[in-house]
Amino acid sequence: MRTGFLQTRFKARLAATVLTLWLAMAGACAAEDAVQADIADAGEAQGAADVGEPDVFYVDQGHPRSSDGNPGTSPDLPWETIGKANETLTAGQTVVIGAGTYEEEIAPKNSGADGAPITYVARGGDRKPVVRHVILLRKDHVRVIGFEITQNSKEYRHGIEVYNSHHCELLNNYIHHTLGQAIRNNAYYGTSDHNVIRGNVIAWTGYPQGLTGEAKGHNAINLLCNYTLIEYNDISHVQDFVDTNGGFNIIRNNYFHDFKNSDFPDGSGDRAHVDIWQPFGVPGKPSDHNVFECNWTSDNLELNSHFNQIRDETRPRSGEKEFVIRGNVALRMGSYACQFGAIDNVHFYNNTLVDLCVARPDRKSWVTIGFNKEGDNPSVGSYVLNTIFYAVCRAKGGRIIYVGEGCQAELSHNACEKSGGHASCVVTSDINFADYAIDAGRPLTVVTSPAGQGACFAVGEAGFFIDGHTLVLGDLIWVGANAVTRVVRVDHDTNTLTVSPPISWQQGAPVVLAYQDARPDIGAFEFSTDYSYDVTLEPPAVTAPGKLRLTAAVAHPKNVRFVTFYVDNVPVGTDTTEPFTFDWGSARRGVEYHLTATAYSRFASRQPTRSFSATYTHPGE
């Protein structure tokens, strides 16, 4: 690391990012020209706007001159309480909160606005300040960044409550030992939509410190939500890990791990039912078009512990459909992996399932993945392919996949060992987890349009791909021998994809994800000699008065989805391609800044982020 500009202070930690997407969408192939014009205007750029200096306030109860009677606009004359900030902040304003334990809650009186959020952020370089509760009640555009949220009394029920609040961001917090759930809402206030939950560490929910008899256990994240992004979180020692009710949600690149009944001595014991992900719907509000990808899940060890539990049990049926479940690792689950009850159009592909039903090895499950009716409603239109099943059910007589009466699923090109047999298993022995059944899978789909060129074409099954649901960038794909292009719209009704940039195609050409070969490997990973990655922060370059170019050097960039840059814990920009840079325009002479670059893994990982931090004092121009 070069010196002179930087005085380094390294921290390896989970961090968060803001990933803002401007991506064109179109109604159908006929709108191709408009789609391309919008994309040309928006480009592929993404990231938060410059934070600038929009009315920054300070809270520091440990400062000898702190007082709520101060103006609060200087770190030398800060406010004493978060409550003062709650009453004061309006759109575009930020409060920086110093270290310490605050026996109070973050509860903003006002909402922010699009492009001008209200931001609560921990002071850069400090230990996380402790607060007891966060509540966002009918609030929009609020960010909560970098706090420790834990409870030792019954004054507050849950860690963070988000009721009918939209476009909010919960970033890089440590939420643990709460009385109830870590992050939740309920049906009384309606859904909370277009929110981001990223980079948080969540543990020991339902186990408040110092309260006898209350170690009962609770869920980590339980939300009625649409268009919500839950990514790069580390969640352990909880009951259900993520429950979502709603549509167009993306749960990706999280590390879900470690649950045993003994975690919660006052809980329900072996009656506990713990799922990694359980989406659910209600009549008229289905759970549909949800994505669960690139998550690493392990050691959910008890008898009623599962990977995915997705059942449409509502009467009348809510119509749950269109799920993409891909690139995940499930290792050492207590029971079977997945149940899809009356769920249509499940696209379960390129996952790795290893050592399931460990709670009762003498009674290994007969079934690993099951499609069944709920009442008279079957599960239809689904796929299970390119997936590794290793020691997942009984080696003799076990059924790796069960498709019940009236249900329909296409099963193809799976690898199965130390488990029951299945006709879809093309590899049945000597699975080497170093090479992941190279080229033994099948293309996800093929082009069905006649040979042509443009930005819109039909495929056999469009539901394998996502357009990002306005939350993230759409899939990068290969179409035959073409260069990589990006999906910007998926039309499930017509099985068409709209892409940018435009391409040419041949009828019958294979369509796969960009990191795959034309014949994909089986399992969650495409073969590579190295799945590692790392990041360092280069010295900032002064490009103009008050403007800095931030640059991150990334080892093995093909393994990284994006890099986000932070200034004093606030995300200021994101880049998705090398060289990873961002131009920040708010530096002031003589001011010390705490800078961080965080790289985010492209694949499932037990360490989904890596960060590099340093302090920088701007010398001026």
Residue pairs with C-beta under 8 A, 6 or more apart in sequence:
1 8
1 536
1 614
2 538
2 539
4 539
5 539
5 540
5 616
5 619
6 537
6 539
6 540
6 614
6 615
6 616
7 614
7 615
7 616
7 617
8 613
8 614
8 615
9 125
9 613
9 614
9 615
10 612
10 613
10 614
11 596
11 611
11 613
12 610
12 611
13 611
14 172
14 199
14 200
14 201
14 232
14 233
14 234
14 608
14 609
14 611
15 172
15 199
15 564
15 566
15 596
15 598
15 609
15 611
16 145
16 169
16 171
16 172
16 198
16 199
16 200
16 232
16 564
16 571
16 598
17 171
17 198
17 199
17 232
17 562
17 564
17 571
17 574
17 598
17 600
18 47
18 48
18 169
18 171
18 196
18 564
18 571
18 574
19 46
19 47
19 196
19 198
19 229
19 471
19 472
19 562
19 564
19 574
20 46
20 47
20 48
20 574
21 46
21 468
21 470
21 471
21 472
21 473
22 42
22 43
22 45
22 46
23 39
23 42
23 467
23 468
23 470
23 473
23 474
23 488
24 34
24 35
24 36
24 37
24 38
24 39
24 41
24 42
24 488
24 500
25 35
25 38
25 467
25 470
25 488
25 489
26 32
26 34
26 35
26 38
26 456
26 488
26 489
26 498
28 456
28 491
28 494
28 496
29 454
29 455
29 456
29 457
29 496
29 498
32 454
32 455
32 456
32 498
32 502
35 455
35 488
35 489
35 498
35 500
36 455
36 500
36 502
39 488
39 500
44 473
44 486
44 576
46 473
46 574
46 576
47 564
47 571
47 572
47 573
47 574
47 575
47 582
48 571
48 572
48 573
48 574
49 115
50 572
50 584
50 585
50 586
51 94
51 567
51 570
51 572
51 586
52 585
52 586
53 586
53 588
54 92
54 93
54 94
54 116
55 73
55 92
55 93
55 94
56 73
56 93
56 94
56 95
56 96
57 72
57 73
57 79
57 85
57 88
57 89
57 93
57 94
57 95
57 96
58 72
58 73
58 74
58 75
58 78
58 79
58 95
58 96
58 97
58 98
59 66
59 72
59 78
59 79
59 80
59 81
59 82
59 84
59 85
59 95
59 96
59 97
59 98
60 66
60 75
60 78
60 79
60 80
60 97
60 98
60 100
60 123
61 80
61 81
61 98
61 100
61 102
62 98
62 99
62 100
63 75
63 76
63 78
63 98
65 76
65 77
65 78
66 78
66 79
66 80
67 77
67 79
67 80
68 79
68 80
68 81
68 83
68 84
70 77
70 78
70 79
71 77
72 78
72 79
72 84
72 85
72 88
72 95
75 96
78 98
79 85
81 102
81 104
82 95
82 97
82 102
82 104
82 105
82 106
82 120
82 131
83 104
85 95
85 97
85 120
86 106
86 107
86 108
86 109
87 109
89 95
89 108
89 109
89 110
89 118
90 110
90 118
91 110
91 111
91 112
91 113
91 116
91 117
91 118
91 141
92 112
92 113
92 116
92 117
92 118
93 118
93 119
94 118
94 119
94 120
94 121
94 570
95 119
95 120
95 121
96 121
96 122
96 123
96 568
97 120
97 121
97 122
97 123
97 129
97 147
98 123
98 126
98 129
99 122
99 123
99 126
99 127
99 128
99 129
100 129
100 130
101 129
101 130
102 129
102 130
102 131
102 132
103 132
104 131
104 132
104 133
105 131
105 132
105 133
105 134
105 135
105 156
106 120
106 131
106 133
106 134
106 135
106 144
106 147
107 133
107 134
107 135
107 136
107 137
108 118
108 120
108 136
108 139
108 142
110 118
110 139
111 118
111 138
111 139
111 140
111 141
111 142
112 118
112 119
112 140
112 141
112 142
112 143
113 140
113 141
114 141
114 167
116 141
117 141
117 142
117 143
117 167
117 169
118 141
118 142
118 143
119 142
119 143
119 145
119 570
120 142
120 143
120 144
120 145
120 147
121 143
121 145
121 146
121 568
121 569
121 570
122 128
122 129
122 145
122 146
122 147
122 569
123 129
123 568
123 569
124 567
124 568
124 569
124 593
124 594
125 594
125 615
128 146
128 147
128 148
128 173
128 174
129 147
129 148
130 147
130 148
130 149
130 150
131 147
131 148
131 149
132 149
132 150
132 151
132 153
132 155
132 156
133 149
133 151
133 155
133 156
133 158
133 159
133 160
133 161
134 144
134 147
134 149
134 159
134 160
134 161
134 170
135 160
135 161
135 163
136 142
136 160
136 161
136 162
136 163
136 165
136 168
136 192
137 161
137 163
137 164
137 165
137 189
138 163
138 164
138 165
138 189
139 165
139 168
140 165
140 166
140 167
140 168
141 166
141 167
141 168
142 165
142 168
142 169
143 168
143 169
143 170
143 171
144 160
144 168
144 169
144 170
144 171
144 173
145 169
145 171
145 172
145 173
145 569
145 570
145 571
146 171
146 172
146 173
146 569
147 173
147 174
148 173
148 174
148 175
148 176
149 159
149 160
149 173
149 174
149 175
149 176
149 178
149 182
150 159
150 175
150 176
150 177
150 178
150 208
150 209
151 159
151 177
151 178
151 179
151 208
151 209
152 177
152 208
152 209
152 210
152 211
153 179
153 208
153 211
154 179
154 208
154 211
156 179
157 179
157 180
158 178
158 179
158 180
158 181
158 182
158 183
158 184
158 218
159 175
159 178
159 180
159 181
159 182
159 183
159 205
160 170
160 173
160 175
160 182
160 183
160 184
161 184
161 185
162 168
162 170
162 183
162 184
162 185
162 192
162 195
162 223
163 185
163 186
163 188
163 189
163 190
163 192
164 185
164 189
164 190
164 191
164 192
165 192
165 195
166 192
166 193
166 194
166 195
167 194
167 195
168 192
168 195
168 196
169 195
169 196
169 198
170 183
170 195
170 196
170 197
170 198
170 200
171 196
171 198
171 199
171 200
171 571
172 198
172 199
172 200
172 569
173 200
173 201
174 200
174 201
175 182
175 183
175 200
175 201
175 202
175 203
175 205
176 201
176 202
176 203
176 204
176 205
177 203
177 204
177 207
177 208
177 209
178 204
178 205
178 206
178 207
178 208
178 218
179 206
179 208
179 211
179 214
179 218
180 205
180 206
180 218
181 205
181 206
181 218
181 219
181 220
181 221
181 222
182 200
182 202
182 205
182 218
182 219
182 220
182 221
182 238
183 197
183 200
183 202
183 220
183 221
183 222
183 223
184 219
184 221
184 222
184 223
185 191
185 192
185 222
185 223
185 224
185 225
186 224
187 224
187 282
190 224
191 224
191 225
191 226
191 245
191 246
191 285
192 223
192 224
192 225
192 228
193 225
193 226
193 227
193 228
193 246
194 226
194 227
194 228
194 470
195 225
195 228
195 229
196 228
196 229
196 231
196 471
197 221
197 228
197 229
197 230
197 231
197 233
198 229
198 230
198 231
198 232
198 233
199 232
199 233
199 598
199 609
200 233
200 234
201 233
201 234
201 235
202 220
202 221
202 233
202 234
202 235
202 236
202 238
203 235
203 236
203 237
203 238
204 237
204 238
204 263
205 217
205 218
205 219
205 220
205 237
205 238
205 239
206 214
206 215
206 216
206 217
206 218
206 238
206 239
206 264
206 267
207 214
207 215
207 216
207 217
207 237
207 263
207 264
208 214
213 266
214 266
215 264
215 265
215 266
215 267
216 264
216 266
216 267
216 268
217 238
217 239
217 263
217 264
217 267
217 268
217 272
218 238
218 239
219 238
219 239
219 240
219 241
219 243
220 235
220 238
220 239
220 240
220 241
220 242
221 230
221 235
221 241
221 242
221 243
221 244
222 240
222 243
223 243
223 244
223 245
223 246
224 245
224 246
225 244
225 245
225 246
225 249
226 246
226 247
226 248
226 249
227 247
227 248
227 249
227 469
227 470
227 471
228 244
228 246
228 249
228 250
228 471
229 249
229 250
229 252
229 471
229 472
230 242
230 244
230 249
230 250
230 251
230 252
230 254
231 250
231 251
231 252
231 253
231 254
231 600
232 253
232 254
232 600
232 608
232 609
233 254
233 255
234 254
234 255
234 257
234 608
235 241
235 242
235 254
235 255
235 256
235 257
236 256
236 257
236 258
236 259
237 258
237 259
237 263
238 259
238 274
239 259
239 264
239 267
239 272
239 274
240 273
240 274
240 275
240 278
241 256
241 274
241 275
241 276
241 277
241 297
241 300
242 251
242 254
242 256
242 276
242 277
242 278
243 275
243 277
243 278
243 279
243 280
244 251
244 277
244 279
244 280
244 287
244 290
245 279
245 280
245 281
245 282
245 285
245 287
246 279
246 281
246 285
246 287
247 286
247 287
247 288
247 289
247 290
248 288
248 289
248 290
248 469
248 470
248 471
249 279
249 290
249 291
249 469
250 290
250 291
250 293
250 466
250 468
250 469
250 471
250 472
251 277
251 290
251 291
251 292
251 293
251 295
252 291
252 292
252 293
252 294
252 295
253 293
253 294
253 295
253 561
253 600
253 601
253 604
253 605
253 608
254 295
254 296
254 608
255 295
255 296
255 605
255 606
255 607
255 608
256 276
256 295
256 296
256 297
256 298
256 300
257 296
257 297
257 298
257 299
257 300
257 606
258 298
258 299
258 300
259 274
259 299
259 300
259 301
259 302
259 305
260 301
260 302
261 267
261 269
261 270
261 272
261 302
264 272
270 302
270 303
270 304
271 304
272 302
272 304
273 304
273 305
274 300
274 302
274 304
274 305
274 306
274 334
275 305
275 306
275 307
275 308
275 309
276 295
276 297
276 300
276 306
276 307
276 308
276 330
277 292
277 295
277 307
277 308
277 309
278 308
278 309
278 310
279 287
279 290
279 310
279 320
279 323
280 287
280 310
280 311
280 313
281 287
281 288
281 312
281 314
281 318
281 319
281 320
282 314
282 318
283 314
283 315
283 316
283 317
283 318
284 318
285 318
286 312
286 318
286 319
286 320
286 321
287 310
287 318
287 320
288 319
288 320
288 321
288 322
288 323
289 321
289 322
289 323
289 469
290 322
290 323
290 324
291 323
291 324
291 325
291 466
291 469
292 308
292 323
292 324
292 325
292 326
292 328
293 324
293 325
293 326
293 327
293 328
294 326
294 327
294 328
294 524
294 601
294 602
294 603
294 604
295 328
295 329
295 604
296 328
296 329
296 331
296 604
296 605
296 606
296 608
297 307
297 328
297 329
297 330
297 331
297 333
298 329
298 330
298 331
298 332
298 606
299 331
299 332
300 306
300 307
300 332
300 333
300 334
301 332
301 333
301 334
301 358
301 359
302 334
302 335
302 359
303 334
303 335
303 359
303 360
304 334
304 335
305 333
305 334
305 335
305 359
306 333
306 334
306 335
306 336
306 337
306 338
306 339
307 328
307 330
307 333
307 337
307 338
307 353
307 356
308 325
308 337
308 338
308 339
308 340
309 338
309 339
310 320
310 323
310 338
310 339
310 340
310 341
310 343
310 346
311 339
311 340
311 341
311 342
311 343
311 374
312 318
312 319
312 320
312 341
312 342
312 343
312 374
312 377
313 341
313 342
313 374
315 375
317 342
317 374
317 375
317 377
320 342
320 343
320 344
321 343
321 344
321 345
321 381
322 344
322 345
322 463
322 492
323 343
323 345
323 346
323 347
323 348
324 347
324 463
324 464
324 465
324 466
325 338
325 346
325 347
325 348
325 349
325 351
326 347
326 348
326 349
326 350
326 351
327 350
327 351
327 524
327 603
327 604
328 351
328 352
328 524
328 604
329 351
329 352
329 354
329 524
329 604
330 337
330 351
330 352
330 353
330 354
330 356
331 354
331 355
332 354
332 355
332 356
332 358
333 355
333 356
333 357
333 358
334 357
334 358
334 359
335 356
335 357
335 359
335 365
336 356
336 357
336 365
336 367
336 368
336 369
336 370
336 393
337 353
337 356
337 368
337 369
337 392
338 348
338 368
338 369
338 370
339 369
339 370
339 372
340 346
340 369
340 370
340 371
340 372
340 379
340 382
341 372
341 373
341 374
341 379
342 372
342 373
342 374
342 375
342 377
342 378
342 379
343 371
343 379
343 382
344 379
344 380
344 381
344 382
345 380
345 381
345 382
345 463
345 492
346 371
346 379
346 382
346 383
346 409
347 382
347 383
347 461
347 463
347 464
348 369
348 382
348 383
348 384
348 385
348 387
349 383
349 384
349 385
349 386
349 387
349 444
349 464
350 385
350 386
350 387
350 441
350 516
350 520
350 522
350 523
350 524
351 387
351 388
351 523
351 524
352 387
352 388
352 390
352 436
352 523
352 524
352 525
353 368
353 387
353 388
353 389
353 390
353 392
354 388
354 390
354 391
354 392
355 390
355 391
355 392
356 365
356 368
356 391
356 392
356 393
357 363
357 364
357 365
357 392
357 393
364 393
364 394
364 395
364 398
365 392
365 393
365 394
365 398
366 393
366 394
366 397
366 398
366 399
366 402
366 420
367 393
367 398
367 399
367 400
367 401
367 402
368 389
368 392
368 393
368 398
368 399
368 400
368 401
368 419
369 384
369 400
369 401
369 402
370 401
370 402
370 403
370 404
371 378
371 379
371 382
371 402
371 403
371 404
371 407
371 408
371 409
372 378
372 379
372 402
372 404
372 407
373 379
373 404
373 405
373 406
373 407
378 404
378 405
378 406
378 407
378 408
379 404
379 407
379 408
379 409
380 407
380 408
380 409
381 408
381 409
382 408
382 409
382 410
383 409
383 410
383 411
383 412
383 461
383 464
384 401
384 409
384 410
384 411
384 412
384 414
384 424
385 410
385 411
385 412
385 413
385 414
385 424
385 441
385 442
386 412
386 413
386 414
386 441
386 442
386 520
386 521
386 522
386 523
387 414
387 415
387 522
387 523
388 414
388 415
388 416
388 431
388 436
388 437
388 522
388 523
388 524
389 400
389 414
389 415
389 416
389 417
389 419
389 422
389 425
390 415
390 416
390 417
390 418
390 419
390 431
391 417
391 418
391 419
392 398
392 400
392 419
393 399
393 400
393 419
393 420
394 419
394 420
395 418
395 419
395 420
396 420
397 420
398 419
398 420
399 420
399 422
400 414
400 416
400 419
400 420
400 421
400 422
400 424
400 425
401 409
401 411
401 414
401 422
401 424
403 409
403 411
411 422
411 423
411 424
412 424
412 442
413 424
413 426
413 440
413 441
413 442
413 522
414 422
414 424
414 425
414 426
414 427
414 522
415 425
415 426
415 427
415 428
415 431
415 437
415 440
415 522
415 523
416 422
416 425
416 427
416 428
417 427
417 428
417 429
417 430
417 431
421 428
426 440
426 522
427 437
427 440
427 522
431 437
433 523
435 521
435 527
436 521
436 522
436 523
436 524
436 525
436 526
436 527
437 521
437 522
437 523
438 521
438 527
439 517
439 519
439 520
439 521
440 519
440 521
440 522
441 519
441 520
441 521
441 522
442 519
442 520
443 510
443 511
443 512
443 518
443 519
443 520
444 461
444 464
444 465
444 510
444 511
444 512
444 513
444 520
445 459
445 460
445 461
445 462
445 464
445 510
445 511
446 459
446 460
446 508
446 509
446 510
446 511
447 457
447 458
447 459
447 479
447 480
447 505
447 506
447 507
447 508
447 509
447 511
448 458
448 459
448 460
448 495
448 507
449 457
449 458
449 505
449 507
450 507
451 504
451 505
451 506
451 507
452 504
452 505
453 502
453 503
453 504
453 505
454 502
454 503
455 498
455 499
455 500
455 501
455 502
455 503
456 496
456 497
456 498
456 499
457 479
457 496
457 497
457 505
458 494
458 495
458 496
459 495
459 496
459 497
459 511
460 495
461 495
462 490
462 491
462 492
462 494
462 495
462 496
462 497
463 490
463 492
464 511
465 474
465 475
465 477
465 487
465 490
465 497
465 511
466 474
466 475
466 487
466 490
467 474
467 475
467 487
467 488
467 489
467 490
467 498
468 474
468 487
473 486
473 576
474 486
474 487
474 488
474 489
474 490
475 486
475 487
475 513
475 514
476 484
476 485
476 486
476 487
476 513
476 514
476 515
477 484
477 485
477 486
477 487
477 497
477 499
477 511
477 512
477 513
477 514
478 484
478 510
478 511
478 512
478 513
478 514
478 516
478 518
479 485
479 499
479 503
479 505
479 509
479 510
479 511
480 505
480 506
480 509
480 510
480 518
481 509
482 503
482 504
482 505
483 503
484 514
485 499
485 500
485 501
485 502
485 503
486 499
486 500
487 497
487 498
487 499
488 498
488 499
488 500
489 497
489 498
490 497
490 498
491 497
491 498
497 511
510 518
510 519
512 518
512 520
513 520
515 526
515 558
515 602
516 526
517 526
520 526
521 527
524 603
524 604
525 531
525 603
525 604
528 559
530 556
530 559
531 556
531 559
531 603
531 605
532 555
532 556
532 559
533 554
533 555
533 556
533 557
533 559
533 560
533 599
533 601
533 610
534 554
534 555
534 556
534 599
534 610
535 552
535 553
535 554
535 555
535 560
535 563
535 597
535 598
535 599
535 610
535 611
535 612
536 552
536 553
536 597
536 612
537 550
537 551
537 552
537 553
537 595
537 596
537 597
537 612
537 613
537 614
538 550
538 551
538 552
538 553
539 616
540 548
540 549
540 550
540 551
540 587
540 595
540 616
541 548
541 549
541 551
542 548
542 587
542 618
542 619
542 621
543 549
543 583
544 585
544 621
545 621
546 585
546 586
546 587
546 588
546 621
547 583
547 584
547 585
547 587
548 583
548 584
548 585
548 587
548 618
549 581
549 582
549 583
549 584
550 565
550 572
550 573
550 581
550 582
550 583
550 584
550 595
550 597
551 579
551 580
551 581
552 563
552 565
552 575
552 580
552 581
552 597
552 599
552 612
553 580
554 560
554 563
554 578
554 580
554 599
557 578
557 580
558 602
559 601
559 602
559 603
560 599
560 600
560 601
560 602
561 576
561 600
561 601
561 602
562 574
562 575
562 576
562 599
562 600
563 574
563 575
563 580
563 597
563 598
563 599
563 600
564 571
564 573
564 574
564 597
564 598
564 600
565 571
565 572
565 573
565 574
565 575
565 582
565 584
565 595
565 596
565 597
566 572
566 594
566 595
566 596
566 597
566 598
567 584
567 586
567 593
567 594
567 595
568 593
568 594
569 594
569 596
572 582
572 584
573 582
573 583
573 584
574 582
575 581
575 582
580 597
580 599
587 593
587 618
588 618
589 618
589 619
589 620
590 617
590 618
590 620
591 617
591 618
592 615
592 616
592 617
593 615
593 616
593 617
593 618
594 613
594 614
594 615
595 613
595 614
595 615
595 616
596 611
596 612
596 613
596 614
597 611
597 612
598 609
598 610
598 611
599 609
599 610
599 611
600 608
600 609
601 607
601 608
601 609
